[in-house]
Amino acid sequence: MVFVQHAELFFIILFLFVPAFLPAQEILPQREAKFITRFPFKQFSGGVMVLQAKFGDIPDTLNFILDTGSGGISLDSSTCEEFNIPLKKSDTTITGIGGIRKVSFAFDQSLTLPGLRLEHLNFHVNNYEILSSVYGEKVDGIIGYSFFSRYIVKINLDSSIIEVYSPGKMDYPKQGHLLHPAFTNLPIQWLNIKDKKSLGFNFYFDTGAGLCILLSEKFAKDSGILLKKRKPVITQAEGMGGKLQMRLTIIKEVKIGPYKFKTVPAYLYKDNYNVTAYPFTGGLLGNDLLRRFNMIINYPNREIHILPNSHFNENFDYAYTGLGIYYVDGKITVEDVIAGSPADKAHFKINDEIIAVNRNFSLNMQLYKNMLQKPFESIKILVRRAGLLKELTLNTVSIR
């Protein structure tokens, strides 16, 4: 199964309206941006970036996803319970794939990164149990606008190093391309996409989404962008609020700035709660495509610089299995089998416990997913079912 590892499939969007006429202002020269700190990060499958930080006075290091698709900053509810973090109920609501719900807050808290402490942060609280089970590692929170709005952030996907600078004048590399996204609390980038026809449209620039591109079903239908003869497959998706099925297909071309990508995997999302804010935006651009650039994300100046890196020409993930596996309480179990999919044909059953993949007994979710993300492979998977061991053969197919 191709997982949609979207860190936070919801948005708290605050649109900022600017009057048509403003009084004349004296424009003063900017100070130079100053280097503050650098630290490493790691990637989950789909290119999702994870960094370690400390919350308040808690000595333990926590895992946070770095997400331009988040309109604030958040904590996992189980992390709050584990460390007895005091919360206050609120009337603030968030909209996700599972619906609309109110959230509690941990107000006026701090977050400490290597060499940098952020004060006066208001963390909203969500349940990230599904994300933790998808990645096989604990997700304690998501860092979004509350961090990006304060600094210039350089992300090097070659070295897996983040550098943080104070707001100010930034000298960008001569190579690459400077984007000028529209901003609410989230960057919104104009993309040119081509399949049945070519068109341009707004998409959220979302580093927290472990996919290449997601299209709202309404946008896809109204625009007529997709070739009708191509039949999408059904796959499972995860996000804030639960699971749902999406359709998975490809589109001929995605162009960001001057850079073109051919035959790009695309998810089609039936957006019942208008999470994607259509018709203002058509969907989102995720980090399985964006990880092919080193980026300088400059919210204060409303700019993003992208520079192709060593991953630029890597193949996209075209494999399809229809198998949904999750890591819970030290076990990897099957929780989804799409009817008619390769997993169904291989006779997987809900609640099968995965013991090994191609004789690898590590129970490493990231490694197993990499094994499953190769089309036209015959994969031996050892499962435990009703106390008995059984070896199943999963033949992956391609969505191309």
Buried (B, 14 or more C-beta within 10 A) or exposed (E): BBBBBBBBBBBBBEEEEEEEEEEEEEEEEEEEBEEBEBBEBEBBBBBBBBBBBBBEEBEEEBBBBBBBBBBBBBBBBBBBEEBEBEBEEBEEEBBBBBBEBEBBBBBEBBBBBBEBEBEEBBBBBBBBBBBBBBBBBBBBBBBBBBBBEBBBBBBBBEEBBBBBBBBBEBEBEEEBBEBEBBBBBBBBBBBBBBBBEEBEBBBBBBBBBBBBBBBBBBBBEEBEBBBEEBEBBBBBBBBBBBBBEBBBBBBBBBBBBEBEBEBBBBBBBEBEEEBBBBBBBBBBBBBBBBBBBBBBBBBBBEBBBBBBBEEBEEEBBBBBBBBBBBBEEEEBBBBBBBEEBBBBBBBBBEEBBBBBBEEEEEBBBBBBBEBBBBBEBEBEBBBBBEEEEBEBEBBBBEBE
